[in-house]
Each structure stands twice: as structure tokens, then as C-alpha cells.
Amino acid sequence: MVYDKTLRELFSEVPTSLIKLLTNQNITKLLETSFPKVEREADLIVELENNEIFHLEIQSINDNFMPYRMLEYGLLINRAYKKFPRQMVLYVGVEKNRIKNSINLEKLSFSYDVIDIRDIDCNILINSDKIQDNVLAILCNIQNPTQFFDKIMKKLLNLNNKQREEYMRKLIILARLRPNIYKQIEINLKEYKVPFILDKKYDPLYKDGWNEAWNEAWSEAQTQAKIDDAISIIQKFHLPIEEVAKTLQIDKNIIIKNLKDKNER
């Protein structure tokens, strides 16, 4: 998804002010996020100044499977770094946050933190000296879009052309997650005569006529991803098909069919 790609890019550069806001700790080390043996890659894993390992996942949609994903990541991180991490999901979506923060099964209880980015102090991000923090601030609860845009444009104007284009593209993509801000950006872009090139492949400004088809394709991809995750959980944790199907809101017969197809390959 275009938002996920942009967010991963921003977090790969480590928005230090945001992490300090979320953990009340400074980062001391950036840790490896990929787990090639199981084809998993976390959004961000860092070591904090109190020696904790902090694992952050960024979500732009409500996902019923999130607790299972976080548990899986927690076990993988524990295996890799010999320490179970402090875990958090940072929700950045348009809809109201409904992500569950725990699993409570017969022989398993697990929990982590869930925070909506609109609930944190965006002024700290806007005033940060790191452009990644500034761009991510657009996802906060911006009270004055015009003032926000003026502040961030002053910072973008201090970058070289290549950096300006890169972060302007990220800003516009993330703005689609905040419709009121997006409208303001459309207005202000005409006022600021700043030279930059937008990539039509990723820039949502060019996607109005394509949204319906894109949303349909995304929905199909999400359904298949849920099915694949369900199969993975059933096989790894030996949970009943009915329980996983109910949790993920998937027809158990679809899971059974996909399991059969997978076993026949």
C-alpha cells in the first residue's frame, strides 16, 4: 500500500522525536528489522537508553489479526536479541482506532500498547530538527492546517532539490490519510512556487480517477493476506481453524480450502 511504503521509508530514517514521545527514552541503537528465515520484516526495532528493545508497528487500517502478528514479532525478536521487546502499534488511519491490544486464549495471554498518533503532542514533531518527524506530524491532530503547512514549507525550502522533492512527495502521500489537511495542501501548493517533481506512480494527487479500481484491488489483497496469515497462525500455534476464522472474520471453509490447496502443491 502506498501509505505503508512511505511510512516505512520515514521510519527507516528513525524519527527520533516521535520515538522519544512514545517511549520517554532516547534511542541508542537501530536494530535489524528483517527476519529472512520466516519472511517477516518489522517496521522499527531499536534499543533504548534504558537497554530495552522497542518494537513499533505502524498501522493505517484496523486489522483484527494484529495481536497475532505482534506476538509473532515478539517471539522472533526475543529469539534474535535474547530479550522480549516492549511493543507498540502506532495507528495512523482515517477511521477510528479499533485495533485490539491483547490476546486471551485458554493457555495464552499476551498484550502490547496501541496509540493513535492523533493523541500525541504534534508540536514536538513539528518543532523537531529532523524532517522525518516534521513530515509525520501531518498525521497528528492538526488544529491549524495553514499554520502547519507554512512551518513545514520553511523547513522544506532549506533542503536541497532532491531532498525537497522526496519529502514533499511523502508529505502529500500521507496527507491523503488526513482529508482536511490534504485539501489545504492542494490550495497552498498553488501559492508556493517551489520546484519539485511528483512521481505519478505513487503520488495520490494523480489517482482520483483510479481510486475505485485501486480500492477493489487492495480489498482483494487484504482478504488474501488475512487467509495467508490465518494459515500461518494455525500451523505455527496449532490453534483451531474455527477460533482463528472467528477472530479474523473469515469463512472457515475458505481457510480449509486454502490449506488443502497449499498442502497439495
PABA-715451 format. One record per residue: x, y, z of N, C-alpha, C in turn; chain; residue in one letter. Coordinates in steps of 0.1 Angstrom, whole numbers. Layout:
REM PABA-715451
+-------+-------+-------+-------+-------+-------+-------+-------+-------+-------+------+
!   nc1 !   nc2 !   nc3 !  cac1 !  cac2 !  cac3 !   cc1 !   cc2 !   cc3 ! kette ! rest !
+-------+-------+-------+-------+-------+-------+-------+-------+-------+-------+------+
!     X !     Y !     Z !     X !     Y !     Z !     X !     Y !     Z !     A !    A !
...
+-------+-------+-------+-------+-------+-------+-------+-------+-------+-------+------+
***
This chain:
REM PABA-715451
+-------+-------+-------+-------+-------+-------+-------+-------+-------+-------+------+
!   nc1 !   nc2 !   nc3 !  cac1 !  cac2 !  cac3 !   cc1 !   cc2 !   cc3 ! kette ! rest !
+-------+-------+-------+-------+-------+-------+-------+-------+-------+-------+------+
!     8 !   -12 !     0 !     0 !     0 !     0 !     9 !    12 !     0 !     A !    M !
!     5 !    23 !    -7 !    13 !    34 !    -9 !    17 !    41 !     5 !     A !    V !
!     7 !    41 !    14 !    10 !    48 !    27 !    20 !    40 !    34 !     A !    Y !
!    19 !    26 !    34 !    29 !    18 !    41 !    43 !    20 !    36 !     A !    D !
!    44 !    21 !    23 !    58 !    23 !    17 !    64 !    36 !    22 !     A !    K !
!    56 !    47 !    22 !    61 !    60 !    26 !    64 !    59 !    41 !     A !    T !
!    56 !    53 !    49 !    58 !    53 !    64 !    71 !    44 !    67 !     A !    L !
!    73 !    33 !    60 !    85 !    25 !    62 !    97 !    33 !    58 !     A !    R !
!    96 !    41 !    47 !   108 !    49 !    44 !   111 !    59 !    55 !     A !    E !
!   101 !    66 !    60 !   103 !    76 !    71 !   109 !    69 !    83 !     A !    L !
!   103 !    58 !    87 !   108 !    51 !    99 !   122 !    45 !    98 !     A !    F !
!   125 !    42 !    85 !   139 !    36 !    83 !   150 !    47 !    86 !     A !    S !
!   146 !    60 !    86 !   155 !    71 !    89 !   154 !    74 !   104 !     A !    E !
!   145 !    68 !   111 !   143 !    69 !   125 !   139 !    83 !   130 !     A !    V !
!   126 !    85 !   131 !   121 !    98 !   137 !   123 !    99 !   152 !     A !    P !
!   134 !   104 !   156 !   138 !   103 !   170 !   129 !   110 !   180 !     A !    T !
!   123 !   121 !   176 !   114 !   128 !   185 !   102 !   120 !   187 !     A !    S !
!    97 !   114 !   177 !    85 !   106 !   178 !    87 !    94 !   188 !     A !    L !
!    99 !    87 !   186 !   102 !    76 !   195 !   103 !    80 !   209 !     A !    I !
!   109 !    92 !   211 !   111 !    97 !   225 !    97 !   100 !   231 !     A !    K !
!    88 !   105 !   222 !    74 !   108 !   227 !    67 !    95 !   231 !     A !    L !
!    69 !    84 !   223 !    62 !    72 !   226 !    68 !    64 !   237 !     A !    L !
!    81 !    65 !   240 !    87 !    57 !   250 !    93 !    64 !   262 !     A !    T !
!    94 !    77 !   261 !   101 !    86 !   271 !   115 !    82 !   272 !     A !    N !
!   121 !    76 !   262 !   135 !    72 !   262 !   142 !    76 !   249 !     A !    Q !
!   155 !    78 !   249 !   163 !    81 !   237 !   167 !    68 !   231 !     A !    N !
!   169 !    68 !   218 !   174 !    56 !   211 !   189 !    56 !   212 !     A !    I !
!   194 !    44 !   215 !   209 !    42 !   215 !   214 !    34 !   203 !     A !    T !
!   205 !    26 !   197 !   209 !    18 !   186 !   197 !    14 !   177 !     A !    K !
!   200 !    14 !   164 !   190 !     9 !   155 !   192 !    -5 !   152 !     A !    L !
!   182 !   -14 !   154 !   184 !   -28 !   152 !   178 !   -34 !   139 !     A !    L !
!   183 !   -45 !   135 !   178 !   -51 !   123 !   163 !   -55 !   124 !     A !    E !
!   156 !   -52 !   114 !   141 !   -54 !   114 !   136 !   -66 !   106 !     A !    T !
!   145 !   -72 !    98 !   140 !   -83 !    89 !   144 !   -96 !    96 !     A !    S !
!   135 !  -106 !    93 !   137 !  -120 !    98 !   136 !  -129 !    86 !     A !    F !
!   147 !  -130 !    78 !   146 !  -137 !    65 !   141 !  -151 !    65 !     A !    P !
!   144 !  -158 !    76 !   141 !  -173 !    76 !   125 !  -175 !    76 !     A !    K !
!   118 !  -165 !    81 !   103 !  -166 !    82 !    97 !  -155 !    73 !     A !    V !
!   105 !  -148 !    65 !   100 !  -138 !    56 !    91 !  -128 !    63 !     A !    E !
!    96 !  -123 !    74 !    89 !  -112 !    82 !    98 !  -100 !    83 !     A !    R !
!    93 !   -88 !    82 !   101 !   -76 !    85 !    92 !   -66 !    93 !     A !    E !
!    98 !   -63 !   105 !    91 !   -53 !   113 !    93 !   -39 !   108 !     A !    A !
!    84 !   -30 !   113 !    85 !   -16 !   109 !    97 !    -9 !   115 !     A !    D !
!    99 !   -11 !   128 !   110 !    -4 !   135 !   114 !   -12 !   148 !     A !    L !
!   127 !   -15 !   149 !   132 !   -21 !   162 !   144 !   -13 !   166 !     A !    I !
!   144 !    -8 !   178 !   155 !     0 !   183 !   159 !    -4 !   197 !     A !    V !
!   171 !    -1 !   201 !   175 !    -3 !   215 !   174 !    11 !   222 !     A !    E !
!   168 !    11 !   233 !   166 !    24 !   241 !   177 !    26 !   251 !     A !    L !
!   178 !    38 !   256 !   188 !    41 !   266 !   187 !    34 !   279 !     A !    E !
!   175 !    28 !   282 !   174 !    20 !   294 !   176 !     5 !   291 !     A !    N !
!   182 !     2 !   279 !   185 !   -11 !   275 !   173 !   -20 !   271 !     A !    N !
!   162 !   -13 !   270 !   150 !   -21 !   265 !   151 !   -21 !   250 !     A !    E !
!   145 !   -32 !   244 !   143 !   -33 !   230 !   129 !   -28 !   227 !     A !    I !
!   127 !   -19 !   218 !   114 !   -13 !   215 !   110 !   -17 !   201 !     A !    F !
!    99 !   -23 !   199 !    94 !   -27 !   186 !    81 !   -19 !   183 !     A !    H !
!    81 !   -12 !   171 !    70 !    -4 !   167 !    64 !    -9 !   154 !     A !    L !
!    51 !   -11 !   153 !    44 !   -13 !   140 !    35 !    -2 !   137 !     A !    E !
!    35 !     3 !   125 !    26 !    14 !   121 !    15 !     9 !   113 !     A !    I !
!     2 !    12 !   117 !   -10 !     7 !   110 !   -18 !    18 !   105 !     A !    Q !
!   -22 !    17 !    92 !   -31 !    27 !    86 !   -45 !    21 !    85 !     A !    S !
!   -47 !     8 !    88 !   -61 !     2 !    88 !   -63 !    -6 !   101 !     A !    I !
!   -75 !    -8 !   104 !   -78 !   -17 !   116 !   -77 !   -31 !   111 !     A !    N !
!   -69 !   -39 !   119 !   -66 !   -53 !   115 !   -69 !   -62 !   127 !     A !    D !
!   -78 !   -71 !   125 !   -82 !   -80 !   136 !   -71 !   -90 !   139 !     A !    N !
!   -62 !   -92 !   130 !   -51 !  -101 !   132 !   -39 !   -95 !   139 !     A !    F !
!   -39 !   -82 !   142 !   -28 !   -75 !   148 !   -22 !   -82 !   160 !     A !    M !
!   -30 !   -86 !   170 !   -24 !   -92 !   182 !   -16 !  -105 !   178 !     A !    P !
!   -20 !  -112 !   169 !   -12 !  -124 !   165 !     1 !  -120 !   158 !     A !    Y !
!     0 !  -110 !   150 !    12 !  -105 !   143 !    22 !  -100 !   153 !     A !    R !
!    17 !   -92 !   163 !    26 !   -87 !   173 !    32 !   -98 !   182 !     A !    M !
!    25 !  -108 !   185 !    30 !  -119 !   193 !    41 !  -126 !   185 !     A !    L !
!    39 !  -128 !   172 !    48 !  -135 !   163 !    61 !  -127 !   163 !     A !    E !
!    60 !  -113 !   161 !    72 !  -105 !   161 !    79 !  -105 !   174 !     A !    Y !
!    71 !  -105 !   185 !    78 !  -105 !   198 !    86 !  -118 !   200 !     A !    G !
!    81 !  -129 !   196 !    89 !  -142 !   197 !   101 !  -142 !   188 !     A !    L !
!   100 !  -136 !   176 !   111 !  -135 !   167 !   122 !  -126 !   172 !     A !    L !
!   118 !  -115 !   178 !   127 !  -105 !   184 !   134 !  -111 !   196 !     A !    I !
!   127 !  -118 !   204 !   132 !  -125 !   216 !   143 !  -135 !   212 !     A !    N !
!   140 !  -142 !   201 !   149 !  -152 !   196 !   162 !  -146 !   191 !     A !    R !
!   160 !  -134 !   184 !   172 !  -128 !   177 !   180 !  -120 !   187 !     A !    A !
!   174 !  -114 !   197 !   182 !  -105 !   207 !   182 !  -110 !   221 !     A !    Y !
!   176 !  -122 !   223 !   176 !  -128 !   237 !   169 !  -119 !   247 !     A !    K !
!   159 !  -111 !   243 !   152 !  -102 !   252 !   138 !  -100 !   245 !     A !    K !
!   127 !  -101 !   254 !   114 !   -98 !   248 !   112 !   -83 !   248 !     A !    F !
!   107 !   -78 !   236 !   107 !   -63 !   235 !    95 !   -57 !   241 !     A !    P !
!    96 !   -44 !   243 !    85 !   -35 !   246 !    78 !   -33 !   232 !     A !    R !
!    65 !   -35 !   231 !    59 !   -35 !   218 !    48 !   -24 !   218 !     A !    Q !
!    46 !   -18 !   206 !    36 !    -8 !   204 !    31 !    -8 !   190 !     A !    M !
!    18 !    -6 !   188 !    12 !    -3 !   175 !     9 !    12 !   174 !     A !    V !
!    14 !    19 !   164 !    10 !    33 !   163 !     0 !    34 !   151 !     A !    L !
!   -12 !    37 !   155 !   -23 !    38 !   145 !   -24 !    52 !   138 !     A !    Y !
!   -24 !    52 !   125 !   -23 !    64 !   117 !   -35 !    65 !   108 !     A !    V !
!   -45 !    56 !   108 !   -55 !    55 !    98 !   -66 !    67 !    99 !     A !    G !
!   -74 !    67 !    89 !   -85 !    77 !    89 !   -97 !    73 !    98 !     A !    V !
!  -100 !    60 !    98 !  -111 !    56 !   107 !  -107 !    56 !   122 !     A !    E !
!  -117 !    55 !   130 !  -115 !    54 !   145 !  -107 !    42 !   148 !     A !    K !
!   -97 !    43 !   156 !   -88 !    32 !   160 !   -96 !    21 !   167 !     A !    N !
!   -96 !     9 !   162 !  -103 !    -3 !   168 !   -93 !   -15 !   169 !     A !    R !
!   -81 !   -12 !   169 !   -71 !   -23 !   170 !   -70 !   -28 !   184 !     A !    I !
!   -72 !   -41 !   185 !   -71 !   -48 !   199 !   -57 !   -48 !   203 !     A !    K !
!   -55 !   -48 !   217 !   -41 !   -47 !   222 !   -38 !   -60 !   230 !     A !    N !
!   -45 !   -71 !   228 !   -42 !   -83 !   236 !   -48 !   -95 !   229 !     A !    S !
!   -43 !  -107 !   234 !   -48 !  -120 !   231 !   -51 !  -127 !   244 !     A !    I !
!   -63 !  -133 !   245 !   -66 !  -140 !   257 !   -72 !  -153 !   253 !     A !    N !
!   -64 !  -164 !   252 !   -69 !  -177 !   249 !   -68 !  -186 !   261 !     A !    L !
!   -72 !  -198 !   259 !   -72 !  -207 !   271 !   -59 !  -208 !   278 !     A !    E !
!   -48 !  -210 !   270 !   -35 !  -212 !   276 !   -25 !  -201 !   272 !     A !    K !
!   -30 !  -189 !   268 !   -21 !  -179 !   263 !   -27 !  -165 !   265 !     A !    L !
!   -19 !  -156 !   272 !   -23 !  -142 !   274 !   -12 !  -134 !   269 !     A !    S !
!   -15 !  -124 !   262 !    -4 !  -115 !   256 !   -10 !  -101 !   253 !     A !    F !
!    -2 !   -91 !   256 !    -7 !   -77 !   254 !     5 !   -68 !   249 !     A !    S !
!     1 !   -56 !   244 !    11 !   -46 !   240 !     3 !   -33 !   240 !     A !    Y !
!    10 !   -22 !   237 !     4 !    -9 !   237 !    -1 !    -5 !   223 !     A !    D !
!   -13 !     2 !   222 !   -18 !     7 !   210 !   -20 !    22 !   212 !     A !    V !
!   -14 !    31 !   203 !   -16 !    45 !   205 !   -20 !    51 !   191 !     A !    I !
!   -30 !    60 !   192 !   -34 !    67 !   180 !   -25 !    79 !   179 !     A !    D !
!   -19 !    81 !   167 !   -10 !    93 !   166 !   -17 !   106 !   168 !     A !    I !
!   -30 !   107 !   166 !   -37 !   119 !   169 !   -38 !   123 !   183 !     A !    R !
!   -34 !   113 !   192 !   -35 !   116 !   206 !   -22 !   121 !   212 !     A !    D !
!   -11 !   122 !   204 !     1 !   127 !   209 !     3 !   142 !   206 !     A !    I !
!    13 !   148 !   212 !    16 !   163 !   210 !    23 !   165 !   197 !     A !    D !
!    16 !   169 !   187 !    22 !   171 !   174 !    32 !   183 !   173 !     A !    C !
!    31 !   192 !   183 !    40 !   203 !   183 !    55 !   199 !   185 !     A !    N !
!    57 !   188 !   192 !    70 !   183 !   194 !    76 !   178 !   181 !     A !    I !
!    67 !   172 !   173 !    72 !   167 !   160 !    74 !   178 !   150 !     A !    L !
!    65 !   188 !   150 !    66 !   199 !   141 !    79 !   207 !   144 !     A !    I !
!    83 !   208 !   157 !    94 !   216 !   160 !   107 !   208 !   161 !     A !    N !
!   106 !   195 !   158 !   118 !   187 !   158 !   128 !   192 !   147 !     A !    S !
!   141 !   189 !   149 !   151 !   193 !   139 !   153 !   182 !   129 !     A !    D !
!   145 !   171 !   129 !   145 !   161 !   119 !   133 !   162 !   110 !     A !    K !
!   136 !   162 !    97 !   125 !   164 !    88 !   115 !   152 !    88 !     A !    I !
!   120 !   140 !    91 !   111 !   128 !    92 !   100 !   131 !   103 !     A !    Q !
!   104 !   136 !   114 !    94 !   140 !   125 !    84 !   150 !   119 !     A !    D !
!    89 !   160 !   112 !    81 !   171 !   107 !    70 !   166 !    98 !     A !    N !
!    74 !   157 !    89 !    65 !   151 !    79 !    55 !   142 !    86 !     A !    V !
!    59 !   134 !    96 !    50 !   125 !   103 !    39 !   134 !   111 !     A !    L !
!    43 !   146 !   114 !    34 !   154 !   122 !    21 !   157 !   115 !     A !    A !
!    20 !   155 !   102 !     8 !   157 !    94 !    -3 !   147 !    98 !     A !    I !
!     1 !   136 !   104 !    -8 !   126 !   108 !   -14 !   129 !   122 !     A !    L !
!    -9 !   139 !   129 !   -14 !   142 !   142 !   -27 !   150 !   141 !     A !    C !
!   -32 !   154 !   152 !   -44 !   162 !   152 !   -41 !   177 !   150 !     A !    N !
!   -39 !   180 !   137 !   -35 !   194 !   133 !   -47 !   203 !   134 !     A !    I !
!   -46 !   213 !   143 !   -57 !   223 !   145 !   -57 !   234 !   135 !     A !    Q !
!   -46 !   238 !   130 !   -45 !   249 !   121 !   -37 !   244 !   109 !     A !    N !
!   -43 !   238 !    98 !   -36 !   233 !    87 !   -27 !   244 !    80 !     A !    P !
!   -32 !   256 !    79 !   -24 !   266 !    72 !   -11 !   269 !    79 !     A !    T !
!   -12 !   271 !    92 !     0 !   273 !   100 !     9 !   262 !    99 !     A !    Q !
!     4 !   249 !   100 !    13 !   238 !    99 !    20 !   238 !    86 !     A !    F !
!    13 !   240 !    75 !    19 !   240 !    61 !    29 !   251 !    60 !     A !    F !
!    27 !   262 !    65 !    37 !   273 !    65 !    50 !   269 !    72 !     A !    D !
!    48 !   263 !    84 !    60 !   258 !    91 !    68 !   248 !    84 !     A !    K !
!    61 !   238 !    78 !    69 !   227 !    72 !    75 !   232 !    59 !     A !    I !
!    68 !   241 !    52 !    74 !   246 !    39 !    87 !   254 !    42 !     A !    M !
!    88 !   261 !    53 !   100 !   268 !    56 !   112 !   258 !    58 !     A !    K !
!   108 !   246 !    63 !   119 !   236 !    65 !   122 !   229 !    52 !     A !    K !
!   112 !   227 !    44 !   115 !   221 !    31 !   123 !   230 !    22 !     A !    L !
!   121 !   243 !    23 !   128 !   252 !    15 !   143 !   253 !    18 !     A !    L !
!   147 !   248 !    30 !   161 !   248 !    34 !   168 !   235 !    29 !     A !    N !
!   160 !   226 !    23 !   166 !   213 !    18 !   171 !   215 !     4 !     A !    L !
!   180 !   206 !    -1 !   184 !   207 !   -15 !   172 !   202 !   -23 !     A !    N !
!   173 !   203 !   -36 !   162 !   200 !   -45 !   158 !   185 !   -44 !     A !    N !
!   167 !   176 !   -44 !   164 !   162 !   -43 !   157 !   159 !   -30 !     A !    K !
!   162 !   164 !   -19 !   156 !   161 !    -6 !   142 !   167 !    -5 !     A !    Q !
!   140 !   180 !   -11 !   128 !   186 !   -11 !   117 !   178 !   -18 !     A !    R !
!   121 !   173 !   -30 !   111 !   165 !   -38 !   107 !   153 !   -30 !     A !    E !
!   117 !   146 !   -24 !   115 !   134 !   -17 !   105 !   136 !    -5 !     A !    E !
!   108 !   146 !     3 !    99 !   148 !    15 !    86 !   154 !    11 !     A !    Y !
!    85 !   162 !     1 !    73 !   168 !    -4 !    64 !   156 !    -9 !     A !    M !
!    70 !   147 !   -16 !    62 !   135 !   -21 !    56 !   127 !    -9 !     A !    R !
!    64 !   125 !     1 !    60 !   118 !    13 !    49 !   125 !    20 !     A !    K !
!    50 !   139 !    21 !    40 !   147 !    28 !    27 !   146 !    21 !     A !    L !
!    27 !   147 !     8 !    14 !   147 !     0 !     8 !   133 !     1 !     A !    I !
!    16 !   122 !     1 !    10 !   109 !     2 !     3 !   107 !    15 !     A !    I !
!    10 !   111 !    26 !     4 !   109 !    39 !    -8 !   118 !    42 !     A !    L !
!    -8 !   129 !    34 !   -19 !   139 !    36 !   -32 !   132 !    32 !     A !    A !
!   -32 !   122 !    24 !   -45 !   115 !    20 !   -51 !   108 !    32 !     A !    R !
!   -43 !   106 !    42 !   -49 !   100 !    54 !   -55 !   110 !    63 !     A !    L !
!   -54 !   123 !    60 !   -60 !   134 !    67 !   -67 !   143 !    57 !     A !    R !
!   -79 !   140 !    53 !   -86 !   148 !    42 !   -86 !   163 !    44 !     A !    P !
!   -88 !   167 !    56 !   -89 !   182 !    58 !   -75 !   188 !    56 !     A !    N !
!   -64 !   182 !    59 !   -51 !   187 !    56 !   -48 !   186 !    41 !     A !    I !
!   -52 !   175 !    35 !   -50 !   174 !    21 !   -56 !   185 !    13 !     A !    Y !
!   -68 !   189 !    16 !   -74 !   200 !     9 !   -66 !   213 !    10 !     A !    K !
!   -61 !   215 !    22 !   -53 !   227 !    25 !   -40 !   227 !    17 !     A !    Q !
!   -34 !   215 !    16 !   -22 !   213 !     8 !   -24 !   216 !    -7 !     A !    I !
!   -35 !   211 !   -12 !   -39 !   214 !   -26 !   -40 !   229 !   -28 !     A !    E !
!   -45 !   236 !   -19 !   -46 !   251 !   -20 !   -33 !   258 !   -19 !     A !    I !
!   -25 !   254 !    -9 !   -12 !   260 !    -7 !    -1 !   257 !   -17 !     A !    N !
!    -2 !   245 !   -23 !     7 !   242 !   -34 !     7 !   252 !   -45 !     A !    L !
!    -4 !   258 !   -48 !    -6 !   268 !   -58 !     1 !   281 !   -54 !     A !    K !
!     1 !   283 !   -41 !     7 !   296 !   -36 !    22 !   296 !   -35 !     A !    E !
!    27 !   284 !   -31 !    42 !   283 !   -30 !    48 !   278 !   -44 !     A !    Y !
!    56 !   286 !   -49 !    62 !   283 !   -62 !    75 !   276 !   -60 !     A !    K !
!    74 !   264 !   -55 !    86 !   256 !   -52 !    88 !   245 !   -63 !     A !    V !
!   100 !   245 !   -69 !   103 !   235 !   -79 !   104 !   221 !   -73 !     A !    P !
!    96 !   212 !   -77 !    97 !   198 !   -73 !    89 !   189 !   -83 !     A !    F !
!    93 !   177 !   -84 !    87 !   167 !   -93 !    80 !   157 !   -85 !     A !    I !
!    67 !   154 !   -88 !    59 !   144 !   -82 !    59 !   131 !   -90 !     A !    L !
!    61 !   120 !   -84 !    61 !   107 !   -91 !    47 !   103 !   -93 !     A !    D !
!    42 !   102 !  -105 !    28 !    99 !  -107 !    25 !    84 !  -103 !     A !    K !
!    35 !    76 !  -102 !    33 !    62 !   -98 !    28 !    61 !   -84 !     A !    K !
!    33 !    70 !   -75 !    30 !    69 !   -61 !    22 !    81 !   -56 !     A !    Y !
!    22 !    92 !   -63 !    15 !   104 !   -58 !     0 !   104 !   -59 !     A !    D !
!    -7 !   104 !   -47 !   -22 !   103 !   -47 !   -28 !   115 !   -55 !     A !    P !
!   -22 !   126 !   -57 !   -28 !   137 !   -64 !   -32 !   133 !   -78 !     A !    L !
!   -26 !   123 !   -84 !   -29 !   118 !   -97 !   -38 !   106 !   -98 !     A !    Y !
!   -43 !   102 !   -86 !   -50 !    89 !   -85 !   -65 !    90 !   -84 !     A !    K !
!   -71 !   102 !   -85 !   -85 !   104 !   -83 !   -93 !    95 !   -92 !     A !    D !
!   -90 !    94 !  -105 !   -97 !    86 !  -114 !   -95 !    71 !  -113 !     A !    G !
!   -85 !    68 !  -105 !   -81 !    54 !  -104 !   -85 !    47 !   -90 !     A !    W !
!   -90 !    56 !   -81 !   -93 !    51 !   -67 !  -102 !    39 !   -66 !     A !    N !
!  -112 !    39 !   -74 !  -122 !    28 !   -72 !  -116 !    14 !   -76 !     A !    E !
!  -108 !    14 !   -87 !  -102 !     1 !   -91 !   -91 !    -2 !   -81 !     A !    A !
!   -84 !     8 !   -76 !   -73 !     5 !   -66 !   -78 !     0 !   -53 !     A !    W !
!   -89 !     6 !   -49 !   -95 !     1 !   -36 !  -100 !   -13 !   -37 !     A !    N !
!  -106 !   -16 !   -49 !  -110 !   -30 !   -51 !   -99 !   -40 !   -51 !     A !    E !
!   -88 !   -36 !   -57 !   -76 !   -45 !   -57 !   -70 !   -46 !   -43 !     A !    A !
!   -70 !   -35 !   -36 !   -65 !   -35 !   -22 !   -73 !   -44 !   -13 !     A !    W !
!   -86 !   -44 !   -15 !   -95 !   -52 !    -7 !   -93 !   -67 !   -10 !     A !    S !
!   -91 !   -71 !   -22 !   -88 !   -84 !   -26 !   -74 !   -89 !   -20 !     A !    E !
!   -65 !   -80 !   -20 !   -51 !   -83 !   -15 !   -52 !   -85 !     0 !     A !    A !
!   -60 !   -76 !     7 !   -62 !   -77 !    21 !   -68 !   -91 !    25 !     A !    Q !
!   -78 !   -95 !    18 !   -85 !  -107 !    21 !   -75 !  -119 !    19 !     A !    T !
!   -67 !  -119 !     9 !   -58 !  -130 !     7 !   -47 !  -130 !    18 !     A !    Q !
!   -43 !  -118 !    22 !   -33 !  -116 !    32 !   -38 !  -122 !    45 !     A !    A !
!   -51 !  -119 !    48 !   -58 !  -125 !    60 !   -58 !  -140 !    60 !     A !    K !
!   -61 !  -146 !    48 !   -61 !  -160 !    47 !   -47 !  -166 !    49 !     A !    I !
!   -37 !  -160 !    43 !   -23 !  -164 !    44 !   -19 !  -164 !    59 !     A !    D !
!   -23 !  -153 !    66 !   -19 !  -151 !    80 !   -26 !  -162 !    88 !     A !    D !
!   -39 !  -164 !    85 !   -46 !  -174 !    93 !   -40 !  -188 !    92 !     A !    A !
!   -36 !  -192 !    79 !   -29 !  -205 !    77 !   -16 !  -205 !    85 !     A !    I !
!    -8 !  -194 !    85 !     4 !  -194 !    92 !     2 !  -196 !   107 !     A !    S !
!    -8 !  -189 !   113 !   -11 !  -190 !   127 !   -15 !  -204 !   131 !     A !    I !
!   -24 !  -210 !   123 !   -29 !  -223 !   125 !   -17 !  -233 !   126 !     A !    I !
!    -8 !  -232 !   116 !     3 !  -241 !   115 !    13 !  -239 !   126 !     A !    Q !
!    16 !  -227 !   129 !    26 !  -224 !   139 !    22 !  -226 !   153 !     A !    K !
!     9 !  -222 !   156 !     5 !  -222 !   170 !    -6 !  -233 !   173 !     A !    F !
!    -9 !  -241 !   162 !   -18 !  -252 !   164 !   -31 !  -248 !   170 !     A !    H !
!   -36 !  -237 !   165 !   -49 !  -232 !   170 !   -61 !  -238 !   162 !     A !    L !
!   -72 !  -239 !   167 !   -84 !  -245 !   160 !   -87 !  -235 !   148 !     A !    P !
!   -91 !  -241 !   137 !   -95 !  -233 !   125 !  -107 !  -224 !   128 !     A !    I !
!  -117 !  -230 !   136 !  -129 !  -222 !   139 !  -125 !  -210 !   147 !     A !    E !
!  -116 !  -211 !   156 !  -112 !  -200 !   165 !  -105 !  -189 !   157 !     A !    E !
!   -96 !  -193 !   148 !   -89 !  -183 !   140 !   -98 !  -176 !   130 !     A !    V !
!  -107 !  -184 !   124 !  -117 !  -179 !   114 !  -126 !  -169 !   121 !     A !    A !
!  -130 !  -171 !   133 !  -139 !  -162 !   140 !  -131 !  -149 !   144 !     A !    K !
!  -119 !  -150 !   148 !  -111 !  -139 !   152 !  -109 !  -130 !   140 !     A !    T !
!  -105 !  -136 !   129 !  -102 !  -128 !   117 !  -114 !  -125 !   108 !     A !    L !
!  -125 !  -130 !   112 !  -138 !  -128 !   104 !  -136 !  -133 !    90 !     A !    Q !
!  -132 !  -146 !    89 !  -130 !  -152 !    76 !  -139 !  -165 !    76 !     A !    I !
!  -145 !  -168 !    65 !  -152 !  -181 !    64 !  -143 !  -193 !    66 !     A !    D !
!  -146 !  -201 !    76 !  -136 !  -212 !    79 !  -135 !  -221 !    66 !     A !    K !
!  -145 !  -222 !    58 !  -144 !  -231 !    46 !  -134 !  -226 !    36 !     A !    N !
!  -132 !  -212 !    36 !  -122 !  -206 !    27 !  -108 !  -210 !    32 !     A !    I !
!  -106 !  -210 !    46 !   -93 !  -213 !    52 !   -90 !  -228 !    49 !     A !    I !
!  -100 !  -236 !    51 !   -98 !  -251 !    48 !   -94 !  -253 !    34 !     A !    I !
!  -101 !  -246 !    24 !   -98 !  -248 !    10 !   -84 !  -244 !     7 !     A !    K !
!   -80 !  -232 !    13 !   -66 !  -228 !    10 !   -55 !  -236 !    17 !     A !    N !
!   -59 !  -242 !    28 !   -50 !  -252 !    35 !   -48 !  -264 !    26 !     A !    L !
!   -59 !  -269 !    21 !   -58 !  -280 !    12 !   -50 !  -278 !    -1 !     A !    K !
!   -53 !  -266 !    -7 !   -45 !  -262 !   -19 !   -30 !  -261 !   -16 !     A !    D !
!   -27 !  -256 !    -4 !   -13 !  -254 !    -1 !    -6 !  -267 !     1 !     A !    K !
!   -13 !  -277 !     8 !    -8 !  -290 !    10 !    -6 !  -298 !    -2 !     A !    N !
!   -14 !  -295 !   -12 !   -13 !  -303 !   -25 !    -2 !  -298 !   -34 !     A !    E !
!     4 !  -286 !   -31 !    14 !  -281 !   -40 !    27 !  -289 !   -39 !     A !    R !
+-------+-------+-------+-------+-------+-------+-------+-------+-------+-------+------+
***
